[in-house]
């Protein structure tokens, strides 16, 4: 007698599978055959129906058609089922799982780089102390004919005591006037620049006010940005920056090669230190 077609065997097993899945919704105590008589009476019509369906499933499972289909499926799996997984859903889930993150790497200490925008060629100059300021001003004025540095006082006073903080007045003839606030501490007498405000050469303004001209207001903002990059910048290093503004209204921008920028027609008030050539490059803020 020839075996039944494969299609009929598949259909027999499919029907058996559906009936078993349907039986999963039966009352749980009914499936425990050992405690059926104690748990629930079978006098209920619905329970009698469930019981009859379970008997039908058992009888169907022992039938020749189902047993033949099961043996055929088992033989087919042994013949060519080496690469067949028994849980395709789980395999797909594993495949979709994102890769595990890399293990944390040990911390590697990196050398902190200075964010200062000031020149580094003056680092070998000894920091200026508060008691050396007067002599430094005298020497500076001797070496610079077009620039002048002095101590600013609100009123004409004969007192020669240096206040802390002190306000210095720096000017370049026909170019600008700036007021520098410098200070020191009792533990460290080294002078540091706290703030700088720029004005026009003929403006009569107090150090804590602001200029009427946008170019000098922009210049004051640039000074603030420079100080923010190095809050402990010394007076000597800052003076090298101020002296670079002697030709502020004639120097060309290193980027666009224009004296005035295309937008706003403002001079190149920004300065960038060139380490290779060791000089301050003029640039427009917009460049």
Backbone bond lengths (Angstrom), bond angles and torsions (degrees), N, CA, C in turn:
res aa  C-N    CA-C-N  psi(-1)  N-CA   C-N-CA  omega(-1)  CA-C   N-CA-C  phi
1 X - - - 1.470 - - 1.522 109.18 -
2 X 1.332 117.28 125.03 1.465 122.26 -177.37 1.525 110.25 -75.37
3 X 1.354 117.27 145.72 1.475 120.06 179.88 1.522 110.44 -67.12
4 X 1.320 117.97 154.55 1.462 121.46 179.14 1.523 110.64 -65.64
5 X 1.317 117.46 157.86 1.478 120.57 179.40 1.521 111.40 -59.23
6 X 1.308 114.75 157.28 1.470 120.56 -179.16 1.524 110.71 -63.84
7 X 1.340 116.61 -37.17 1.470 119.12 -178.93 1.524 111.41 -60.51
8 X 1.349 116.66 -41.60 1.466 119.69 -179.73 1.520 111.39 -68.89
9 X 1.345 117.76 -36.19 1.459 120.34 176.83 1.528 110.97 -64.35
10 X 1.342 116.84 -42.24 1.465 120.43 178.41 1.527 110.32 -62.24
11 X 1.336 116.29 -40.99 1.462 120.03 -179.61 1.524 111.36 -65.23
12 X 1.373 116.63 -40.24 1.473 120.76 178.54 1.521 110.64 -61.18
13 X 1.339 116.70 -44.97 1.471 120.04 -179.39 1.527 111.43 -69.83
14 X 1.332 117.49 -34.16 1.466 120.86 177.47 1.523 111.04 -64.11
15 X 1.359 116.04 -43.19 1.464 119.41 178.49 1.521 111.23 -63.73
16 X 1.354 115.97 -40.91 1.458 119.53 178.40 1.530 111.14 -62.93
17 X 1.321 116.48 -42.10 1.467 121.17 -179.98 1.531 110.69 -62.84
18 X 1.325 117.33 -43.21 1.469 120.68 -179.63 1.523 111.85 -64.84
19 X 1.342 115.91 -39.77 1.465 118.59 179.33 1.520 111.39 -66.96
20 X 1.352 117.85 -35.92 1.467 120.55 177.72 1.520 110.83 -68.53
21 X 1.336 116.25 -40.60 1.465 119.44 177.86 1.525 111.18 -63.72
22 X 1.329 115.44 -36.84 1.459 119.73 178.02 1.533 111.16 -66.16
23 X 1.327 116.36 -32.45 1.470 120.26 -178.90 1.521 111.96 -71.50
24 X 1.325 118.19 -16.35 1.468 120.73 178.31 1.534 111.86 -66.14
25 X 1.328 116.49 -19.83 1.459 120.72 -179.43 1.534 112.40 -91.74
26 X 1.312 117.26 1.18 1.457 120.21 177.20 1.529 109.29 -69.82
27 X 1.333 118.12 160.96 1.469 120.25 175.68 1.528 111.19 -54.96
28 X 1.325 115.30 136.82 1.470 119.83 -173.84 1.523 111.70 -62.64
29 X 1.320 118.08 -40.04 1.462 120.01 -178.19 1.527 112.57 -68.47
30 X 1.333 116.20 -23.81 1.455 119.24 178.47 1.522 111.14 -68.77
31 X 1.359 116.20 -30.64 1.463 120.16 -178.93 1.517 112.47 -76.76
32 X 1.327 117.12 -14.18 1.463 120.65 177.18 1.519 107.38 -91.18
33 X 1.302 117.58 90.96 1.472 122.44 -173.49 1.516 112.52 -62.46
34 X 1.309 115.73 -24.88 1.461 118.22 -177.04 1.511 111.86 -73.70
35 X 1.346 117.94 -21.95 1.462 120.39 -175.45 1.507 112.46 -122.41
36 X 1.316 117.21 18.35 1.458 119.92 -177.83 1.517 111.30 -62.74
37 X 1.310 116.91 -45.61 1.459 120.39 -175.20 1.520 111.94 -67.32
38 X 1.345 117.87 -28.12 1.456 121.26 -178.96 1.516 112.97 -90.39
39 X 1.323 116.63 -26.57 1.466 120.06 -173.92 1.498 111.73 -84.31
40 X 1.350 117.11 -56.30 1.459 121.37 -175.49 1.525 109.78 -136.18
41 X 1.331 118.94 134.34 1.467 119.87 174.90 1.504 110.68 -72.41
42 X 1.318 116.97 146.18 1.459 122.11 -179.29 1.515 112.74 -90.42
43 X 1.321 115.44 14.88 1.468 118.03 179.70 1.512 112.06 -77.20
44 X 1.390 116.18 -17.96 1.462 119.41 178.98 1.519 109.13 -68.60
45 X 1.354 117.52 136.30 1.480 119.32 179.67 1.523 112.73 -59.89
46 X 1.356 117.74 -38.73 1.472 119.81 -178.60 1.520 111.08 -67.49
47 X 1.336 117.17 -40.60 1.457 119.52 178.65 1.525 111.52 -67.53
48 X 1.320 117.49 -35.47 1.459 119.88 176.69 1.521 110.59 -64.19
49 X 1.350 116.27 -35.79 1.457 119.96 178.97 1.526 110.57 -67.48
50 X 1.369 115.71 -43.02 1.465 119.27 177.92 1.532 110.89 -61.90
51 X 1.310 116.21 -40.40 1.460 120.26 -179.27 1.522 110.91 -64.26
52 X 1.327 117.01 -40.39 1.455 120.77 179.60 1.526 110.93 -66.03
53 X 1.347 115.97 -38.20 1.464 118.51 178.98 1.525 111.31 -65.92
54 X 1.333 116.88 -37.02 1.464 119.14 176.91 1.527 110.85 -64.29
55 X 1.320 116.80 -38.87 1.469 119.65 177.83 1.525 110.49 -64.70
56 X 1.338 116.53 -38.56 1.459 119.84 178.83 1.530 111.18 -65.08
57 X 1.332 115.95 -39.17 1.475 118.87 178.76 1.524 110.01 -63.82
58 X 1.330 116.50 -44.75 1.462 119.82 179.71 1.525 111.45 -62.61
59 X 1.329 116.54 -41.71 1.454 119.82 179.69 1.526 111.30 -66.28
60 X 1.364 115.62 -38.34 1.459 119.71 178.56 1.521 111.01 -66.13
61 X 1.329 116.20 -38.02 1.454 120.34 179.95 1.528 111.83 -63.86
62 X 1.369 117.12 -34.17 1.466 120.44 -179.72 1.528 112.97 -85.68
63 X 1.309 117.04 -1.15 1.470 119.14 -177.18 1.518 110.73 -70.16
64 X 1.349 115.23 157.48 1.467 120.65 -179.25 1.525 111.70 -64.01
65 X 1.339 117.45 -37.74 1.470 120.13 -177.77 1.525 111.37 -62.79
66 X 1.356 116.30 -44.35 1.456 119.86 -179.15 1.518 111.05 -69.61
67 X 1.343 116.89 -42.86 1.463 119.58 179.99 1.515 111.38 -63.21
68 X 1.333 116.81 -38.87 1.471 120.07 178.08 1.517 110.56 -64.94
69 X 1.328 117.28 -42.30 1.467 120.57 179.57 1.522 110.82 -65.87
70 X 1.331 118.69 -38.00 1.459 121.36 178.87 1.518 111.95 -66.04
71 X 1.349 116.26 -41.43 1.470 118.76 178.64 1.520 110.62 -66.44
72 X 1.329 117.37 -38.78 1.458 119.86 178.33 1.522 111.57 -64.64
73 X 1.330 116.73 -39.02 1.460 120.04 178.26 1.522 111.77 -66.64
74 X 1.352 115.24 -36.98 1.457 119.11 178.97 1.526 111.14 -67.46
75 X 1.330 117.14 -41.36 1.462 120.43 178.61 1.526 111.14 -65.86
76 X 1.331 117.01 -38.19 1.464 120.27 179.64 1.531 111.00 -66.55
77 X 1.339 116.64 -37.98 1.463 119.78 179.40 1.520 111.45 -66.97
78 X 1.350 116.61 -36.76 1.466 119.64 177.93 1.515 111.73 -69.60
79 X 1.319 116.70 -31.88 1.466 120.45 -175.79 1.527 111.87 -74.50
80 X 1.326 118.67 -49.32 1.474 119.79 -174.29 1.521 112.03 -138.72
81 X 1.288 119.38 32.11 1.453 121.48 -177.85 1.510 114.40 -109.27
82 X 1.339 117.31 25.80 1.456 119.83 -177.82 1.528 111.81 -66.51
83 X 1.347 117.13 -36.08 1.462 120.74 -176.62 1.521 113.24 -98.07
84 X 1.354 116.28 10.27 1.459 119.66 -179.53 1.522 108.72 -88.90
85 X 1.322 117.25 122.94 1.462 120.62 178.80 1.516 109.52 -85.89
86 X 1.289 114.94 150.57 1.458 119.63 -178.63 1.525 112.32 -91.61
87 X 1.339 117.16 0.55 1.463 119.59 178.98 1.518 108.42 -149.32
88 X 1.337 114.96 80.24 1.460 119.62 -177.86 1.511 110.72 -65.17
89 X 1.319 118.47 -35.13 1.462 122.02 -179.01 1.524 111.47 -63.22
90 X 1.340 116.20 -41.20 1.449 119.91 179.50 1.525 110.66 -68.35
91 X 1.320 117.79 -38.77 1.459 120.80 179.50 1.525 110.42 -64.11
92 X 1.335 116.29 -41.51 1.452 118.75 179.09 1.526 111.03 -65.19
93 X 1.320 115.66 -37.03 1.454 119.13 178.51 1.519 111.23 -64.80
94 X 1.312 116.35 -40.07 1.458 119.68 176.93 1.519 111.47 -64.03
95 X 1.331 115.69 -37.86 1.458 119.31 -178.34 1.518 111.62 -66.90
96 X 1.347 117.21 -33.40 1.454 120.80 -178.89 1.521 113.07 -83.50
97 X 1.317 117.51 -9.77 1.457 120.10 -178.29 1.523 109.63 -66.97
98 X 1.332 117.96 131.91 1.472 119.57 -179.30 1.519 110.91 -66.07
99 X 1.311 116.62 153.84 1.470 119.56 -179.37 1.514 111.25 -63.52
100 X 1.307 115.44 147.90 1.459 120.67 -179.79 1.522 109.85 -68.01
101 X 1.339 117.36 142.89 1.467 118.93 179.01 1.515 111.37 -67.07
102 X 1.320 114.66 153.06 1.457 119.67 179.39 1.523 110.26 -68.11
103 X 1.296 114.73 151.63 1.458 119.85 178.14 1.526 109.79 -64.61
104 X 1.336 117.49 144.19 1.465 118.88 179.13 1.521 111.46 -59.74
105 X 1.316 114.77 136.15 1.450 120.30 -179.30 1.524 109.93 -88.50
106 X 1.325 117.72 149.27 1.474 119.85 178.22 1.515 110.86 -64.68
107 X 1.330 115.72 147.04 1.461 121.31 -179.32 1.516 110.22 -69.09
108 X 1.305 114.77 130.57 1.457 120.87 178.26 1.513 108.29 -112.19
109 X 1.288 116.08 117.29 1.462 120.11 -178.84 1.515 109.75 -68.70
110 X 1.309 116.79 129.06 1.454 122.43 178.27 1.515 109.35 -110.81
111 X 1.279 114.05 147.50 1.462 119.66 -179.58 1.523 109.57 -70.56
112 X 1.320 116.32 123.89 1.446 120.80 -178.96 1.527 110.12 -71.78
113 X 1.323 114.83 127.43 1.447 120.32 179.29 1.519 109.14 -95.93
114 X 1.319 115.26 141.06 1.450 120.35 -179.16 1.525 109.97 -69.99
115 X 1.323 115.40 137.58 1.462 120.85 178.13 1.523 111.59 -99.30
116 X 1.323 117.19 11.39 1.451 121.19 -178.41 1.523 110.53 -67.00
117 X 1.326 115.79 139.26 1.463 121.90 178.43 1.518 112.25 -94.04
118 X 1.321 117.26 3.44 1.445 120.72 -178.12 1.521 111.20 -89.47
119 X 1.323 114.91 164.79 1.456 120.48 -178.45 1.508 110.50 -66.58
120 X 1.329 115.02 147.16 1.463 120.65 178.29 1.518 112.47 -100.24
121 X 1.325 117.10 -4.54 1.465 119.71 -177.76 1.520 112.06 -74.82
122 X 1.352 116.88 -12.99 1.464 120.12 -179.41 1.518 112.06 -100.10
123 X 1.328 116.65 11.13 1.459 119.42 -177.56 1.523 112.52 -66.02
124 X 1.356 116.87 -24.09 1.449 118.89 -177.62 1.527 112.05 -81.38
125 X 1.332 118.78 -6.88 1.459 122.03 178.13 1.522 109.33 -77.46
126 X 1.311 116.03 133.44 1.470 120.23 -178.92 1.523 109.41 -64.93
127 X 1.339 117.76 135.79 1.469 120.05 178.92 1.518 111.10 -58.17
128 X 1.327 114.80 144.69 1.457 120.80 -177.53 1.523 110.16 -82.46
129 X 1.342 116.60 129.20 1.453 122.57 178.59 1.528 109.79 -91.03
130 X 1.324 114.65 159.68 1.460 119.63 -178.25 1.525 111.84 -60.84
131 X 1.324 117.98 -37.82 1.460 121.23 -178.74 1.527 112.18 -73.59
132 X 1.316 117.66 -10.33 1.466 121.15 179.98 1.518 112.62 -99.36
133 X 1.322 117.67 0.92 1.465 120.28 -173.26 1.528 112.20 -64.87
134 X 1.308 118.66 -45.12 1.460 121.15 -176.83 1.519 110.94 -59.89
135 X 1.306 116.92 -46.13 1.459 120.40 179.78 1.528 111.28 -66.44
136 X 1.332 116.11 -36.10 1.472 119.62 177.65 1.522 110.95 -63.62
137 X 1.333 118.22 -40.72 1.466 121.50 179.63 1.530 110.32 -63.42
138 X 1.307 117.22 -43.48 1.467 120.89 178.70 1.519 111.30 -61.14
139 X 1.317 116.41 -45.94 1.462 120.03 -179.63 1.523 111.40 -66.58
140 X 1.326 117.24 -38.72 1.464 120.96 179.25 1.519 111.20 -62.42
141 X 1.319 118.08 -44.63 1.464 121.04 -179.29 1.526 112.05 -66.82
142 X 1.321 117.68 -27.86 1.462 120.36 176.95 1.529 111.13 -71.25
143 X 1.337 117.41 -35.63 1.459 121.77 -175.60 1.518 113.47 -85.77
144 X 1.320 118.92 -15.25 1.461 122.06 -176.63 1.522 108.96 -125.10
145 X 1.297 115.26 110.97 1.468 119.67 -177.67 1.520 112.63 -80.21
146 X 1.340 117.14 -33.40 1.468 120.25 -177.18 1.519 112.90 -90.60
147 X 1.322 118.35 -7.52 1.465 122.55 -178.87 1.524 109.48 -117.73
148 X 1.312 114.61 153.34 1.456 119.72 179.35 1.522 109.47 -142.10
149 X 1.351 114.80 134.17 1.454 121.89 -178.92 1.515 108.83 -125.85
150 X 1.331 115.99 138.02 1.460 120.05 178.69 1.512 110.93 -159.07
151 X 1.338 115.64 172.38 1.460 122.04 177.85 1.524 108.43 -91.10
152 X 1.336 115.69 126.83 1.467 120.38 -179.34 1.516 109.44 -92.96
153 X 1.347 114.63 136.34 1.460 120.66 176.41 1.519 108.21 -129.92
154 X 1.323 115.29 141.98 1.457 119.80 -176.91 1.522 111.70 -63.99
155 X 1.327 118.44 -35.04 1.464 123.04 178.28 1.514 108.18 -130.00
156 X 1.290 115.04 160.50 1.450 120.19 176.89 1.520 109.08 -71.80
157 X 1.302 114.35 108.39 1.456 119.83 -177.04 1.512 109.06 -125.63
158 X 1.306 115.46 143.95 1.463 120.32 178.67 1.522 112.11 -85.01
159 X 1.327 117.24 -4.35 1.458 120.58 -178.92 1.521 110.22 -70.63
160 X 1.318 115.34 131.30 1.460 121.55 179.71 1.529 112.42 -103.24
161 X 1.317 117.27 7.67 1.457 120.60 179.31 1.529 109.53 -73.19
162 X 1.312 115.96 134.49 1.473 121.27 179.67 1.517 109.37 -80.91
163 X 1.326 114.94 121.33 1.458 118.92 179.24 1.525 110.06 -78.93
164 X 1.302 115.39 159.85 1.468 121.21 177.54 1.530 108.81 -131.16
165 X 1.328 118.47 111.10 1.462 125.95 2.10 1.530 112.19 -78.57
166 X 1.323 114.80 158.66 1.460 121.72 178.54 1.521 109.33 -108.19
167 X 1.333 115.93 152.30 1.464 121.69 178.35 1.528 107.95 -113.50
168 X 1.317 115.31 123.43 1.463 121.65 178.29 1.516 109.52 -105.50
169 X 1.307 115.88 146.92 1.467 122.13 177.74 1.521 108.69 -112.83
170 X 1.337 115.22 119.08 1.460 121.88 178.55 1.524 108.38 -117.85
171 X 1.320 116.50 133.81 1.463 120.40 -178.19 1.516 111.12 -138.62
172 X 1.316 114.46 145.06 1.463 123.01 170.87 1.530 106.28 -118.13
173 X 1.303 117.22 123.17 1.464 121.95 -172.65 1.524 111.00 -55.54
174 X 1.321 115.38 127.72 1.463 124.77 176.47 1.540 112.88 64.38
175 X 1.324 117.79 14.22 1.468 120.07 -179.14 1.523 110.56 -121.61
176 X 1.323 117.68 -60.53 1.475 119.97 -175.97 1.518 111.16 -162.02
177 X 1.315 113.36 166.42 1.459 123.70 170.66 1.518 108.13 -134.24
178 X 1.312 116.70 131.31 1.469 120.60 -179.59 1.520 109.80 -128.07
179 X 1.327 114.65 150.32 1.462 122.41 174.75 1.523 108.11 -117.26
180 X 1.327 115.29 124.30 1.455 121.83 -177.95 1.517 109.60 -110.05
181 X 1.316 116.40 129.92 1.457 121.62 173.70 1.520 108.28 -98.50
182 X 1.332 117.00 116.93 1.463 122.33 -179.49 1.527 108.36 -119.09
183 X 1.327 115.62 149.07 1.460 120.17 -177.45 1.515 109.83 -147.78
184 X 1.332 114.52 170.04 1.463 122.04 176.47 1.511 107.52 -152.63
185 X 1.317 116.42 170.61 1.462 121.73 179.81 1.519 109.72 -116.55
186 X 1.320 115.08 165.48 1.460 119.45 179.79 1.524 111.22 -66.68
187 X 1.334 116.50 -34.09 1.465 119.72 179.60 1.524 112.11 -78.38
188 X 1.338 116.70 -30.17 1.461 120.86 -177.83 1.524 108.61 -132.23
189 X 1.327 118.74 107.17 1.468 121.03 -177.99 1.530 114.09 -78.85
190 X 1.347 117.81 6.38 1.460 120.21 -179.75 1.521 110.30 -67.50
191 X 1.317 116.76 131.69 1.457 122.13 -179.23 1.525 109.83 -78.88
192 X 1.329 116.75 134.48 1.460 122.77 175.33 1.522 108.65 -130.00
193 X 1.326 115.63 150.12 1.457 121.91 -177.41 1.524 108.54 -89.60
194 X 1.332 116.18 125.25 1.457 120.86 -179.72 1.528 112.14 -95.23
195 X 1.319 117.27 -43.70 1.464 121.03 -177.48 1.513 109.78 -155.92
196 X 1.333 114.63 156.00 1.465 121.94 179.30 1.521 107.96 -140.67
197 X 1.329 116.53 134.19 1.456 122.19 178.36 1.523 108.22 -125.66
198 X 1.325 115.97 132.51 1.466 121.58 -176.67 1.517 110.85 -106.97
199 X 1.354 115.27 144.94 1.457 122.43 178.28 1.521 109.19 -139.19
200 X 1.316 114.81 166.63 1.447 120.05 173.24 1.521 111.06 -68.63
201 X 1.338 117.93 156.55 1.478 120.07 -174.88 1.521 113.65 -64.24
202 X 1.336 118.17 -21.61 1.461 120.35 -177.87 1.530 112.67 -113.22
203 X 1.304 116.79 10.03 1.465 119.84 176.73 1.520 110.37 -78.23
204 X 1.296 115.54 139.38 1.461 121.13 176.71 1.526 107.82 -108.85
205 X 1.329 115.40 82.69 1.464 121.68 -175.34 1.521 109.57 -123.63
206 X 1.314 114.82 154.16 1.456 120.27 174.69 1.531 109.72 -78.65
207 X 1.321 118.62 155.37 1.475 120.84 -177.07 1.521 114.33 -59.26
208 X 1.326 118.19 -28.21 1.456 120.55 -175.49 1.527 112.80 -94.70
209 X 1.312 118.01 6.82 1.465 121.14 176.20 1.517 108.83 -95.93
210 X 1.333 117.50 -163.47 1.459 121.14 178.15 1.515 109.98 -136.16
211 X 1.315 114.68 159.95 1.457 120.32 -176.29 1.523 111.38 -73.73
212 X 1.338 115.02 156.60 1.447 120.66 175.76 1.526 111.99 -82.95
213 X 1.328 117.08 -10.50 1.465 121.89 -175.21 1.537 109.69 -106.64
214 X 1.333 114.24 136.40 1.466 119.34 -176.08 1.519 112.34 -64.50
215 X 1.334 118.02 -32.70 1.459 119.53 -177.60 1.525 110.57 -64.54
216 X 1.338 117.95 -36.85 1.459 120.05 179.82 1.532 111.57 -79.80
217 X 1.313 116.84 -29.31 1.468 118.44 173.37 1.522 110.24 -66.70
218 X 1.335 116.24 -41.06 1.469 119.64 175.97 1.516 111.12 -63.67
219 X 1.331 116.52 -38.29 1.461 120.30 178.42 1.521 111.14 -64.52
220 X 1.326 117.73 -39.06 1.471 120.87 177.30 1.525 110.97 -63.07
221 X 1.324 116.36 -38.18 1.463 119.93 176.81 1.521 111.60 -64.85
222 X 1.338 116.74 -37.93 1.471 120.18 177.56 1.516 111.04 -65.19
223 X 1.330 117.11 -40.08 1.466 120.14 176.64 1.532 110.57 -61.55
224 X 1.316 116.08 -41.98 1.462 119.51 177.81 1.517 112.24 -62.30
225 X 1.345 117.14 -39.16 1.467 120.90 177.95 1.528 110.45 -64.83
226 X 1.313 116.71 -40.59 1.461 119.99 179.69 1.533 111.37 -64.96
227 X 1.327 116.41 -43.52 1.468 119.76 179.95 1.524 110.27 -66.00
228 X 1.327 116.84 -36.77 1.468 119.85 178.95 1.523 111.34 -62.21
229 X 1.325 118.02 -30.98 1.469 120.64 178.58 1.519 112.54 -72.40
230 X 1.342 116.99 -21.34 1.463 121.40 179.78 1.525 108.37 -150.23
231 X 1.343 117.81 82.28 1.467 120.55 -175.36 1.524 113.72 -61.30
232 X 1.326 118.56 -19.98 1.463 121.45 -178.99 1.524 112.19 -101.52
233 X 1.323 117.29 22.96 1.454 119.70 -177.52 1.523 109.97 -62.97
234 X 1.331 115.06 135.78 1.454 120.56 -178.72 1.517 111.98 -80.83
235 X 1.317 115.61 163.22 1.464 121.36 -177.61 1.521 111.41 -64.46
236 X 1.311 118.59 -40.38 1.468 120.94 -177.52 1.528 111.73 -63.14
237 X 1.314 117.36 -42.70 1.461 120.51 179.55 1.522 110.54 -66.49
238 X 1.327 116.90 -36.13 1.461 118.80 -179.90 1.521 110.95 -71.57
239 X 1.303 118.17 -31.34 1.459 120.27 179.73 1.525 111.31 -66.99
240 X 1.331 117.83 -31.96 1.470 119.26 176.06 1.527 110.73 -64.52
241 X 1.333 116.19 -32.77 1.458 119.97 176.14 1.523 111.06 -69.39
242 X 1.336 117.29 -45.62 1.464 120.29 -178.22 1.528 111.74 -63.10
243 X 1.317 117.09 -37.14 1.467 119.70 -179.34 1.525 112.43 -66.40
244 X 1.346 117.14 -21.00 1.470 119.58 179.80 1.524 112.66 -73.06
245 X 1.347 118.31 -6.55 1.463 121.92 -179.83 1.531 112.02 -93.98
246 X 1.318 117.36 13.99 1.469 120.31 -179.11 1.521 111.11 -61.91
247 X 1.328 117.51 -34.88 1.471 122.23 179.04 1.530 110.81 -112.84
248 X 1.331 116.62 41.60 1.461 120.63 -173.65 1.528 112.55 -60.08
249 X 1.329 118.41 -35.56 1.455 120.72 -175.03 1.527 112.96 -94.13
250 X 1.327 117.14 5.50 1.464 120.33 176.66 1.529 113.43 -125.27
251 X 1.342 117.73 -14.35 1.471 120.49 -179.30 1.523 110.38 -74.48
252 X 1.307 115.36 140.01 1.467 121.19 178.42 1.521 110.36 -89.25
253 X 1.306 115.33 149.29 1.459 120.97 177.02 1.527 109.76 -69.39
254 X 1.328 116.34 136.74 1.463 120.69 -179.70 1.521 112.28 -67.73
255 X 1.334 118.54 -19.73 1.458 122.07 -178.08 1.519 112.09 -91.23
256 X 1.321 117.04 -56.64 1.468 120.35 -174.37 1.523 113.25 -99.37
257 X 1.346 117.77 -7.74 1.463 123.10 179.55 1.526 112.66 60.09
258 X 1.315 116.63 28.93 1.451 122.25 175.50 1.525 109.30 -110.61
259 X 1.338 116.61 150.15 1.457 120.45 175.44 1.519 110.03 -76.10
260 X 1.333 116.55 -46.04 1.461 122.59 176.53 1.516 108.52 -110.23
261 X 1.309 116.89 141.82 1.460 120.28 -179.14 1.525 109.52 -72.42
262 X 1.317 115.62 155.78 1.462 120.51 -177.92 1.521 111.45 -65.85
263 X 1.327 117.82 -32.03 1.462 121.88 179.99 1.528 109.62 -104.23
264 X 1.301 116.68 117.25 1.455 120.96 177.08 1.510 114.64 90.70
265 X 1.332 116.84 -17.55 1.476 121.43 179.41 1.519 111.14 53.68
266 X 1.340 116.04 50.06 1.462 123.14 179.23 1.520 108.97 -105.78
267 X 1.319 116.66 144.49 1.460 121.14 179.52 1.529 110.86 -67.21
268 X 1.319 114.69 167.66 1.469 120.69 179.92 1.530 108.64 -79.02
269 X 1.327 116.10 87.71 1.467 120.96 -175.12 1.516 112.40 -91.13
270 X 1.299 118.33 -9.53 1.463 120.21 179.74 1.518 110.19 -87.04
271 X 1.329 116.43 143.72 1.459 122.06 179.13 1.526 109.75 -124.85
272 X 1.349 114.87 133.47 1.469 122.50 178.49 1.517 107.57 -126.28
273 X 1.306 116.32 126.36 1.465 120.62 -176.74 1.519 110.51 -78.07
274 X 1.328 116.22 127.36 1.459 123.16 177.65 1.524 108.08 -95.98
275 X 1.333 115.46 110.03 1.466 120.23 -175.74 1.524 111.88 -66.84
276 X 1.323 117.04 -36.03 1.470 120.05 -176.92 1.529 111.86 -71.38
277 X 1.314 116.48 -47.10 1.472 120.34 -177.56 1.521 112.36 -92.22
278 X 1.318 116.74 -10.91 1.465 123.50 177.70 1.524 111.81 54.66
279 X 1.315 115.08 60.38 1.461 120.87 172.15 1.523 108.40 -156.46
280 X 1.341 115.28 163.73 1.456 121.19 -178.88 1.516 110.34 -86.32
281 X 1.333 116.16 122.14 1.461 121.56 176.23 1.523 109.45 -86.65
282 X 1.319 115.77 137.21 1.468 120.68 177.26 1.519 109.54 -89.15
283 X 1.317 115.28 136.58 1.481 120.75 178.10 1.520 110.10 -145.23
284 X 1.329 113.98 149.95 1.442 118.88 171.57 1.524 109.31 -76.46
285 X 1.315 117.17 151.05 1.460 120.52 178.14 1.511 110.31 -61.96
286 X 1.325 118.94 -37.69 1.454 122.33 -179.45 1.521 113.48 -74.27
287 X 1.333 117.57 -12.63 1.468 121.14 -179.93 1.516 110.88 -92.67
